[in-house]
Amino acid sequence: MSIPCPLLPASCFPWNTLRRPGPGGVRAWVALFVLAAALIAGAPPQRACAETAKELRVLHAVVRGPITPASEQLLTHALERAEGQGYGALLLELDTPGGLVTSMRGMVSSILGARVPVLLWVGPSGARATSAGVFLVAAAHVAAMSPQSTIGAASPVDMGGKDVDATMAAKIKNDLMSYVRGLAASRGRNAQWYQDAVDAAVSITAQEAVMSGVVEFLAESPQDLLIQLAPRGIAMPDGTLCFDAQAATLDAYDPGLRHRMLSWLLDPQIAYLLLLGGIAGLFFEFTTPGAILPGVLGGLSLLLALYALSILPTSTAGILLILFAVVLFVLEIFVTSFGMLAVAGLVSLFLGSLILIAPTPGLEGVPLTTIILTVGAVTAIMSLCLVLITRAQRRQSMHGLAAMLGMTGRITTWNGQDGTIRLRGETWRAVSPGPAAFQPGDEARVTAARGLTLTVEPQDAPAQPAAKKET
């Protein structure tokens, strides 16, 4: 019968077993390690703030969607406002699938150089901090996640969305691994897991992140984060920032119209439509000079599109294919190709649109639905233009002297083979190919026109087929 050992007195623990060689000694050491870990995990959390300070004003900013220059500007301006208006901290609510590495590095630099602590909360429930978002979590002074949120999958990929080649992969991956490992270690987090997130693209849930030391708190909301954080305080280089959770206030940060416009502009679908709209506007202005408005709108759209494409992962081949399609459409108007140039232009437009913006983590390319609708609209417009051009070529010209052929006027004066005729409210010189007994007031039909002279014949004369058109 075993006797319980309250408080684990020394007489009850088999210390001699630890020195015993063989499996028994190994099991004893393992049991001791597990017992020590359980006691440490069960210990109450250390309270760094024995006495709470006065209220803490916190500025609450939200970053959702891909990490782009718009996100970088939002964080920069939010930090400037927090520092300039006396806020004690900035709480950054994050939900991102990743984005551009350059923008991520800029945001990390802003967090590291901030004069106020940055509290990062991955939320609300269902949010994620993947790819570039992992680095932001690692850099924050305090990191928390909402239930049912995830973090991880930070392996680098190339602009085409595929795994990079071996040489470049080694350079990029080693650089990012050392970068995120340094960030996590400086905040006292699980640096090994952050390295694995880049190296092996691992991903974990919020509960697993807290248990693994990836983040500090599991919080339902920003208010819940402040309540849990108050007893511990916020560690800063010059000491611990203590505050009263009940007196902490959250003020929402409004990024303003500039951020909304920039976020809208950096949408790949918007950039694509602006590019095509700009090309169409300039094309219409060049083909119909003097319209002005299409040229102005086209130029503005093209400049905005070029700005967005200079930031987005754009393929040069995609832009060249789209421009080549425009050249083929122009040639179709002036060259008789029976529609072959237009078909080649449509194929070039489709392929160029397909590879224009390569999908990357956090940034999708141009949706296939948008491409199909756009190419379909261009096809309809080109078909209409071809029909109108064909009709214009087949239709007899109805302008100038040629329009008078076959018309009937009244003779005003006549002498032999020469006289004048009244036609369309004007008096013209008239001649006949042979002697004609015209009298003033007789009707005569125009059979030819040259200069200001019309060739006429009696109205009752048989109509001549295809009279000559002279100018």
TIKOL-958779 format. One record per residue (C-alpha): residue number from 1; residue in three letters; x, y negated, z negated. Coordinates in Angstrom, 1 decimal, padded with zeros to 4 digits. Layout:
BEGIN
 resi resn     c1     c2     c3
  NUM  ALA      X      Y      Z
...
//
This chain:
BEGIN
 resi resn     c1     c2     c3
    1  MET  000.0  000.0  000.0
    2  SER  001.4 -003.4  001.0
    3  ILE  001.4 -006.2 -001.5
    4  PRO  000.7 -009.8 -000.1
    5  CYS  003.5 -012.3 -000.5
    6  PRO  001.9 -015.7 -001.3
    7  LEU  004.1 -018.6  000.0
    8  LEU  006.6 -016.1  001.3
    9  PRO  008.9 -015.7 -001.7
   10  ALA  012.4 -014.5 -001.0
   11  SER  011.8 -011.2 -002.8
   12  CYS  009.0 -010.3 -000.4
   13  PHE  010.9 -011.0  002.9
   14  PRO  013.2 -008.3  004.1
   15  TRP  016.3 -010.5  004.5
   16  ASN  018.6 -007.5  004.7
   17  THR  016.7 -006.5  007.9
   18  LEU  018.1 -009.6  009.7
   19  ARG  021.6 -008.3  009.2
   20  ARG  020.7 -004.8  010.2
   21  PRO  021.9 -003.9  013.7
   22  GLY  019.5 -002.3  016.2
   23  PRO  015.8 -003.0  017.2
   24  GLY  014.7 -003.6  013.7
   25  GLY  017.0 -006.6  013.3
   26  VAL  015.9 -008.1  016.7
   27  ARG  012.2 -007.7  015.7
   28  ALA  012.9 -009.5  012.4
   29  TRP  014.6 -012.4  014.1
   30  VAL  011.7 -012.7  016.6
   31  ALA  009.1 -012.6  013.8
   32  LEU  011.0 -015.4  011.9
   33  PHE  011.1 -017.6  015.0
   34  VAL  007.4 -017.1  015.7
   35  LEU  006.6 -017.9  012.0
   36  ALA  008.7 -021.1  012.1
   37  ALA  007.1 -022.3  015.3
   38  ALA  003.6 -021.7  013.9
   39  LEU  004.4 -023.7  010.8
   40  ILE  005.8 -026.6  012.9
   41  ALA  002.8 -026.6  015.2
   42  GLY  000.4 -026.5  012.3
   43  ALA  002.0 -029.4  010.5
   44  PRO -000.1 -032.6  010.5
   45  PRO  001.0 -035.3  013.1
   46  GLN  003.5 -037.8  011.8
   47  ARG  002.0 -041.2  011.2
   48  ALA  004.5 -043.8  012.4
   49  CYS  002.1 -046.7  011.4
   50  ALA  001.4 -046.5  007.7
   51  GLU -000.2 -049.9  007.9
   52  THR -002.1 -051.0  011.0
   53  ALA -001.5 -054.4  012.5
   54  LYS -004.0 -056.9  013.8
   55  GLU -006.1 -056.3  016.9
   56  LEU -004.6 -055.3  020.2
   57  ARG -005.7 -056.7  023.5
   58  VAL -005.3 -054.3  026.4
   59  LEU -005.7 -055.0  030.1
   60  HIS -007.4 -052.1  031.9
   61  ALA -006.4 -051.7  035.6
   62  VAL -007.5 -048.9  037.9
   63  VAL -005.5 -047.3  040.7
   64  ARG -007.5 -044.9  042.8
   65  GLY -006.6 -043.3  046.2
   66  PRO -003.3 -043.1  048.0
   67  ILE -000.2 -044.9  046.6
   68  THR  000.4 -047.7  049.1
   69  PRO  001.9 -051.2  049.0
   70  ALA -001.6 -052.3  047.9
   71  SER -001.3 -050.1  044.8
   72  GLU  002.2 -051.5  044.2
   73  GLN  000.9 -055.1  044.4
   74  LEU -002.0 -054.3  042.1
   75  LEU  000.3 -053.0  039.4
   76  THR  002.7 -055.9  039.8
   77  HIS -000.1 -058.5  039.5
   78  ALA -001.7 -056.7  036.6
   79  LEU  001.6 -056.7  034.7
   80  GLU  002.1 -060.3  035.4
   81  ARG -001.3 -061.1  034.0
   82  ALA -000.8 -059.0  030.9
   83  GLU  002.5 -060.6  030.2
   84  GLY  001.4 -064.1  031.0
   85  GLN -002.0 -064.0  029.1
   86  GLY -000.7 -062.5  025.9
   87  TYR -002.0 -058.9  026.2
   88  GLY -000.4 -056.3  024.0
   89  ALA -000.4 -053.5  026.6
   90  LEU -001.6 -052.5  030.1
   91  LEU -003.7 -049.4  030.4
   92  LEU -003.5 -047.9  033.9
   93  GLU -006.2 -045.6  034.9
   94  LEU -004.9 -043.3  037.6
   95  ASP -006.5 -040.9  040.2
   96  THR -004.3 -040.4  043.2
   97  PRO -003.4 -037.6  045.6
   98  GLY  000.0 -039.1  046.2
   99  GLY  001.3 -041.5  048.8
  100  LEU  004.3 -043.4  050.0
  101  VAL  007.6 -042.8  048.2
  102  THR  008.8 -046.4  048.6
  103  SER  005.6 -047.7  047.0
  104  MET  005.9 -045.2  044.2
  105  ARG  009.5 -046.2  043.4
  106  GLY  008.4 -049.9  043.3
  107  MET  005.6 -049.1  040.8
  108  VAL  008.0 -047.0  038.7
  109  SER  010.5 -049.9  038.6
  110  SER  007.7 -052.3  037.6
  111  ILE  006.7 -050.0  034.7
  112  LEU  010.3 -049.6  033.5
  113  GLY  010.9 -053.3  033.6
  114  ALA  007.6 -054.3  032.0
  115  ARG  007.7 -056.4  028.8
  116  VAL  004.5 -054.9  027.6
  117  PRO  003.9 -051.1  027.2
  118  VAL  002.1 -049.3  030.0
  119  LEU -000.4 -046.7  028.8
  120  LEU -001.3 -044.3  031.7
  121  TRP -004.5 -042.3  031.6
  122  VAL -005.3 -039.8  034.4
  123  GLY -009.0 -040.0  034.5
  124  PRO -011.9 -039.7  034.6
  125  SER -012.7 -036.0  034.5
  126  GLY -011.8 -034.4  037.8
  127  ALA -009.1 -036.9  038.5
  128  ARG -005.6 -035.9  039.6
  129  ALA -002.1 -037.2  039.5
  130  THR -000.2 -035.3  042.2
  131  SER  002.8 -036.0  044.4
  132  ALA  003.7 -039.6  043.8
  133  GLY  001.4 -039.8  040.8
  134  VAL  003.6 -037.4  038.8
  135  PHE  006.4 -040.0  038.8
  136  LEU  004.1 -042.7  037.5
  137  VAL  003.0 -040.4  034.6
  138  ALA  006.6 -039.6  033.8
  139  ALA  007.5 -043.3  033.7
  140  ALA  004.7 -044.6  031.5
  141  HIS  005.3 -045.5  027.9
  142  VAL  002.3 -043.3  026.9
  143  ALA  000.7 -040.7  029.1
  144  ALA -002.7 -039.1  028.6
  145  MET -005.1 -037.0  030.7
  146  SER -008.8 -036.5  030.6
  147  PRO -010.3 -033.0  030.5
  148  GLN -010.7 -031.2  033.8
  149  SER -007.9 -033.3  035.4
  150  THR -004.7 -032.0  036.9
  151  ILE -001.1 -033.0  037.5
  152  GLY  001.7 -031.6  039.6
  153  ALA  002.5 -030.6  043.2
  154  ALA  005.2 -033.2  043.8
  155  SER  007.3 -031.4  046.4
  156  PRO  008.5 -033.8  049.2
  157  VAL  007.3 -033.3  052.8
  158  ASP  008.2 -035.1  056.0
  159  MET  006.1 -037.6  058.0
  160  GLY  004.5 -034.8  059.9
  161  GLY  003.1 -033.1  056.8
  162  LYS  005.4 -030.1  057.2
  163  ASP  008.2 -028.9  055.0
  164  VAL  011.4 -030.8  055.8
  165  ASP  014.4 -028.9  057.2
  166  ALA  017.0 -027.4  054.9
  167  THR  019.6 -030.1  055.0
  168  MET  017.2 -033.0  054.5
  169  ALA  015.1 -031.0  052.0
  170  ALA  018.2 -030.5  049.8
  171  LYS  019.0 -034.3  049.8
  172  ILE  015.4 -035.5  049.2
  173  LYS  014.5 -032.8  046.7
  174  ASN  017.7 -033.2  044.6
  175  ASP  017.3 -037.0  044.6
  176  LEU  013.6 -036.8  043.5
  177  MET  014.3 -034.0  040.9
  178  SER  017.0 -036.1  039.2
  179  TYR  014.8 -039.1  039.4
  180  VAL  011.8 -037.6  037.7
  181  ARG  013.9 -035.6  035.2
  182  GLY  015.5 -038.9  034.1
  183  LEU  012.1 -040.6  033.7
  184  ALA  010.6 -037.8  031.7
  185  ALA  013.7 -037.4  029.4
  186  SER  013.7 -041.2  028.7
  187  ARG  010.1 -040.9  027.4
  188  GLY  010.7 -037.7  025.4
  189  ARG  008.6 -035.5  027.7
  190  ASN  009.2 -032.0  029.2
  191  ALA  011.8 -032.9  031.7
  192  GLN  012.1 -029.3  032.9
  193  TRP  008.4 -029.1  033.9
  194  TYR  008.7 -032.4  035.8
  195  GLN  011.7 -031.0  037.7
  196  ASP  009.7 -027.9  038.5
  197  ALA  006.8 -030.0  039.8
  198  VAL  009.2 -031.4  042.5
  199  ASP  011.2 -028.2  043.0
  200  ALA  008.4 -025.6  043.1
  201  ALA  005.3 -027.8  043.5
  202  VAL  003.8 -026.4  040.2
  203  SER  000.5 -027.9  039.0
  204  ILE -001.2 -027.6  035.6
  205  THR -004.4 -028.7  033.9
  206  ALA -004.7 -031.4  031.3
  207  GLN -004.9 -028.9  028.4
  208  GLU -001.7 -027.2  029.7
  209  ALA  000.0 -030.5  030.1
  210  VAL -000.6 -031.5  026.5
  211  MET  000.5 -028.1  025.2
  212  SER  003.7 -028.2  027.4
  213  GLY  004.7 -031.7  026.4
  214  VAL  004.1 -033.1  029.8
  215  VAL  001.7 -035.8  028.4
  216  GLU  001.0 -036.8  024.8
  217  PHE -002.8 -036.9  024.6
  218  LEU -006.0 -035.3  025.9
  219  ALA -008.4 -038.3  025.9
  220  GLU -012.0 -038.4  027.0
  221  SER -011.8 -042.1  027.8
  222  PRO -009.5 -045.1  027.5
  223  GLN -011.1 -046.0  024.2
  224  ASP -010.5 -042.4  023.0
  225  LEU -006.8 -042.8  024.0
  226  LEU -006.5 -046.0  021.8
  227  ILE -008.1 -044.2  018.9
  228  GLN -005.7 -041.3  019.0
  229  LEU -002.7 -043.6  019.7
  230  ALA -003.4 -046.0  016.7
  231  PRO -002.0 -043.8  013.9
  232  ARG  001.2 -043.1  015.9
  233  GLY  001.7 -046.5  017.4
  234  ILE  003.5 -047.3  020.6
  235  ALA  007.3 -046.8  020.6
  236  MET  009.1 -049.8  022.1
  237  PRO  012.8 -050.6  022.3
  238  ASP  012.5 -053.2  019.5
  239  GLY  010.3 -051.1  017.3
  240  THR  006.9 -049.4  017.0
  241  LEU  003.8 -051.4  018.0
  242  CYS  001.1 -050.7  015.5
  243  PHE -002.5 -051.7  015.9
  244  ASP -006.0 -051.2  014.5
  245  ALA -008.0 -048.9  016.8
  246  GLN -011.3 -050.4  015.7
  247  ALA -010.0 -053.9  016.6
  248  ALA -008.5 -052.9  020.0
  249  THR -010.3 -054.5  023.0
  250  LEU -010.2 -053.5  026.7
  251  ASP -010.5 -056.2  029.3
  252  ALA -011.1 -055.0  032.9
  253  TYR -008.6 -056.3  035.5
  254  ASP -010.1 -057.5  038.8
  255  PRO -007.6 -057.1  041.6
  256  GLY -009.4 -059.7  043.8
  257  LEU -010.2 -060.0  047.5
  258  ARG -006.5 -059.8  048.6
  259  HIS -006.1 -056.2  047.2
  260  ARG -009.4 -055.1  048.7
  261  MET -008.5 -056.5  052.1
  262  LEU -005.0 -054.9  052.0
  263  SER -006.4 -051.5  050.9
  264  TRP -009.0 -051.7  053.7
  265  LEU -006.3 -052.6  056.2
  266  LEU -004.0 -049.7  055.3
  267  ASP -006.7 -047.2  055.9
  268  PRO -005.4 -045.1  058.9
  269  GLN -008.8 -045.1  060.5
  270  ILE -009.1 -048.9  060.3
  271  ALA -005.6 -049.4  061.6
  272  TYR -006.4 -047.1  064.6
  273  LEU -009.6 -049.0  065.5
  274  LEU -007.9 -052.3  065.1
  275  LEU -005.2 -051.2  067.5
  276  LEU -007.7 -050.1  070.2
  277  GLY -009.8 -053.1  069.7
  278  GLY -006.9 -055.4  070.1
  279  ILE -005.8 -053.8  073.3
  280  ALA -009.3 -053.9  074.7
  281  GLY -009.7 -057.6  073.8
  282  LEU -006.4 -058.6  075.5
  283  PHE -007.3 -056.5  078.5
  284  PHE -010.6 -058.2  078.9
  285  GLU -009.0 -061.6  078.5
  286  PHE -006.4 -060.8  081.2
  287  THR -009.0 -059.5  083.7
  288  THR -011.4 -062.4  083.1
  289  PRO -009.3 -065.5  082.3
  290  GLY -011.1 -068.2  080.5
  291  ALA -013.3 -066.1  078.2
  292  ILE -010.9 -067.1  075.2
  293  LEU -012.9 -065.3  072.4
  294  PRO -012.0 -061.8  073.5
  295  GLY -008.3 -062.8  073.7
  296  VAL -008.3 -064.5  070.3
  297  LEU -010.0 -061.5  068.6
  298  GLY -007.9 -059.0  070.5
  299  GLY -004.7 -060.7  069.5
  300  LEU -005.7 -061.0  065.8
  301  SER -006.8 -057.3  065.7
  302  LEU -003.5 -056.2  067.4
  303  LEU -001.3 -058.1  064.9
  304  LEU -003.2 -056.7  061.9
  305  ALA -002.9 -053.2  063.4
  306  LEU  000.8 -053.6  064.0
  307  TYR  001.3 -054.7  060.4
  308  ALA -000.6 -051.7  059.1
  309  LEU  001.2 -049.3  061.4
  310  SER  004.5 -050.6  060.3
  311  ILE  003.7 -049.5  056.8
  312  LEU  001.9 -046.2  057.5
  313  PRO  003.7 -043.1  058.7
  314  THR  003.2 -043.9  062.4
  315  SER  004.4 -041.9  065.3
  316  THR  006.2 -043.9  068.1
  317  ALA  005.1 -041.2  070.6
  318  GLY  001.5 -041.8  069.6
  319  ILE  001.7 -045.5  070.3
  320  LEU  003.5 -045.0  073.7
  321  LEU  000.8 -042.5  074.8
  322  ILE -002.0 -045.0  074.0
  323  LEU -000.2 -047.7  075.9
  324  PHE  000.3 -045.4  078.8
  325  ALA -003.4 -044.6  078.8
  326  VAL -004.1 -048.4  079.1
  327  VAL -001.7 -048.6  082.1
  328  LEU -003.5 -045.7  083.8
  329  PHE -006.9 -047.3  083.2
  330  VAL -005.7 -050.6  084.8
  331  LEU -004.3 -048.7  087.8
  332  GLU -007.6 -046.9  088.3
  333  ILE -009.3 -050.2  088.9
  334  PHE -006.8 -051.2  091.7
  335  VAL -005.8 -047.9  093.1
  336  THR -008.1 -045.4  094.9
  337  SER -007.4 -042.1  093.0
  338  PHE -011.0 -040.7  092.9
  339  GLY -010.9 -040.8  089.1
  340  MET -007.7 -038.8  088.6
  341  LEU -005.9 -041.7  086.9
  342  ALA -008.8 -042.3  084.6
  343  VAL -008.9 -038.6  083.6
  344  ALA -005.1 -038.7  082.9
  345  GLY -005.6 -041.9  080.8
  346  LEU -008.3 -040.2  078.7
  347  VAL -006.0 -037.2  078.0
  348  SER -003.2 -039.5  077.1
  349  LEU -005.5 -041.5  074.8
  350  PHE -006.7 -038.4  073.0
  351  LEU -003.2 -037.0  072.5
  352  GLY -001.8 -040.3  071.3
  353  SER -004.7 -040.8  068.9
  354  LEU -004.2 -037.3  067.5
  355  ILE -000.5 -037.9  066.6
  356  LEU -000.6 -041.6  065.9
  357  ILE -000.6 -041.4  062.1
  358  ALA  000.7 -038.2  060.7
  359  PRO -001.0 -036.9  057.5
  360  THR  001.1 -036.9  054.4
  361  PRO  000.3 -036.1  050.7
  362  GLY -002.3 -038.7  049.7
  363  LEU -002.6 -040.2  053.2
  364  GLU -004.8 -038.5  055.8
  365  GLY -004.4 -039.2  059.5
  366  VAL -007.1 -040.5  061.8
  367  PRO -010.1 -038.3  061.4
  368  LEU -010.8 -036.0  064.4
  369  THR -014.4 -037.2  064.5
  370  THR -013.3 -040.8  064.9
  371  ILE -010.9 -039.8  067.7
  372  ILE -013.6 -037.9  069.6
  373  LEU -016.2 -040.7  069.3
  374  THR -013.6 -043.3  070.4
  375  VAL -012.4 -041.3  073.4
  376  GLY -016.1 -040.6  074.3
  377  ALA -016.9 -044.3  074.2
  378  VAL -013.9 -045.1  076.4
  379  THR -015.0 -042.4  078.8
  380  ALA -018.5 -043.9  079.1
  381  ILE -017.1 -047.4  079.7
  382  MET -014.6 -046.1  082.4
  383  SER -017.4 -044.2  084.1
  384  LEU -019.6 -047.3  084.2
  385  CYS -016.7 -049.3  085.6
  386  LEU -016.0 -046.8  088.4
  387  VAL -019.7 -046.7  089.4
  388  LEU -019.8 -050.5  089.6
  389  ILE -016.6 -050.7  091.6
  390  THR -017.8 -048.0  094.0
  391  ARG -021.1 -049.9  094.5
  392  ALA -019.3 -053.2  095.1
  393  GLN -017.1 -051.6  097.7
  394  ARG -020.0 -050.1  099.6
  395  ARG -022.2 -053.2  099.4
  396  GLN -022.0 -055.7  102.3
  397  SER -020.5 -059.0  101.2
  398  MET -023.3 -061.6  100.5
  399  HIS -021.1 -064.7  100.2
  400  GLY -019.9 -067.4  102.7
  401  LEU -020.6 -067.3  106.4
  402  ALA -021.1 -063.6  106.5
  403  ALA -024.3 -064.0  104.5
  404  MET -025.9 -065.9  107.4
  405  LEU -025.7 -063.0  109.9
  406  GLY -029.2 -061.9  110.9
  407  MET -030.8 -065.0  109.3
  408  THR -033.3 -067.1  111.3
  409  GLY -033.2 -070.9  111.7
  410  ARG -034.8 -073.6  113.8
  411  ILE -033.2 -075.3  116.8
  412  THR -033.0 -079.1  116.3
  413  THR -031.2 -080.1  119.5
  414  TRP -030.1 -078.1  122.5
  415  ASN -028.3 -078.7  125.8
  416  GLY -027.3 -075.7  128.0
  417  GLN -025.3 -073.4  125.8
  418  ASP -024.7 -075.8  123.0
  419  GLY -026.8 -077.5  120.3
  420  THR -027.6 -077.7  116.6
  421  ILE -029.7 -075.5  114.3
  422  ARG -031.3 -076.0  110.9
  423  LEU -030.5 -073.2  108.5
  424  ARG -030.7 -073.0  104.6
  425  GLY -031.4 -076.7  104.4
  426  GLU -028.2 -077.6  106.4
  427  THR -027.6 -078.5  110.1
  428  TRP -025.0 -076.4  111.9
  429  ARG -023.5 -076.5  115.3
  430  ALA -024.9 -073.6  117.4
  431  VAL -023.8 -071.9  120.7
  432  SER -025.2 -069.1  122.7
  433  PRO -023.2 -066.4  124.6
  434  GLY -025.1 -067.2  127.8
  435  PRO -027.5 -069.8  129.1
  436  ALA -030.6 -070.1  126.8
  437  ALA -033.7 -072.3  127.2
  438  PHE -034.0 -073.4  123.6
  439  GLN -036.4 -076.2  122.7
  440  PRO -036.3 -078.2  119.5
  441  GLY -038.4 -076.3  116.9
  442  ASP -037.7 -072.8  118.5
  443  GLU -036.5 -070.1  116.1
  444  ALA -033.1 -068.5  116.7
  445  ARG -031.3 -065.6  115.0
  446  VAL -027.6 -065.9  114.0
  447  THR -025.5 -063.2  115.5
  448  ALA -022.0 -064.4  114.6
  449  ALA -020.3 -067.1  112.5
  450  ARG -016.9 -068.8  113.0
  451  GLY -015.8 -071.9  111.2
  452  LEU -018.7 -074.3  111.2
  453  THR -020.2 -072.9  114.4
  454  LEU -022.9 -070.2  114.6
  455  THR -023.7 -068.0  117.6
  456  VAL -027.4 -067.7  118.1
  457  GLU -029.9 -065.8  120.2
  458  PRO -033.6 -066.1  120.7
  459  GLN -035.7 -064.7  117.8
  460  ASP -037.5 -062.3  120.1
  461  ALA -034.3 -060.9  121.6
  462  PRO -033.4 -057.3  120.7
  463  ALA -031.3 -057.2  117.6
  464  GLN -027.7 -056.4  118.3
  465  PRO -026.1 -053.7  116.2
  466  ALA -023.3 -054.8  113.8
  467  ALA -022.6 -058.3  115.0
  468  LYS -019.1 -059.5  114.5
  469  LYS -018.1 -061.4  111.4
  470  GLU -015.7 -064.1  112.2
  471  THR -014.3 -066.7  109.8
//
